Amino acid sequence: MQNQKKFLMSLAILLAVFFVATQVLADLTFTNNSISGTTASLLDVGAGNTLSLQTTNNGPVTFGNGAITIGNLAGGGIKCLHVSNTGVVSVAAADCGAGGTTTLQFSFMLGADGGIALTDGIAQNTIFSNQLGRGIHITKVWCETDAGTPTLNMKKRGAGSNLLSSNLTCTTSGASGTTFSSTQDAYADGDIMDFTLATATTARRITVVVRYTLD
């Protein structure tokens, strides 16, 4: 009887050691210093609780080659990572800077200094095509000329109104316009911008810069 008890105790200890060394739970295998699985797995510590992942003596935490998905990065708009002075990482559009927007620009030049004089009504198609895969909003149009005071405007292809609510008058020192026709400052992915020189005066060259923000 005593030997039987000893045998059962030894067996229990052996099984306990075995399950600590190698334990299989829901397709996850725990072996010494690694965890491996054969199906998608979820680690959920419950609402309001904190999940900590750390190493002794601040050793590195390394992720493999698989994609890492952060749930609150999903959806449209610009979002950036922000790290606080206590090491907390958060995600929000405001963390990208003022307004949470990214400002870009493109430029276009018509004619050349010392070239032939420009004429009224010159039209140039496709000075810009939105191929960014997202919408943008025009925020400013700037122009400069080598001579005279030419006037110009742009239009979204297929739109009924010009981009600027009134033609922009260019000068040799540069001029800008920021007042737009209703909804014409918004360019969806694939929208194209065309250019029209309303009046040329004595200009031979006009440089145009268009500034915009990403939606």
Secondary structure, 3 states (H helix, E strand, C coil): CHHHHHHHHHHHHHHHHHHHHEEEECCEEEECCEEEECCCCCCCCCCCCCCCCCCHHHCCCCCCCCCCCCHHHCCCCCCEEEECCCCCEEEEHHHHCHHHCCEEEEEEEEECCCCCCCCCCCEEEEEEECCCCCCEEEEEEEEEECCCCCEEEEEECCCCCCCECCCEECECCCEEECCECCCCCEECCCCEEEEEEEECCCCCEEEEEEEEEEC
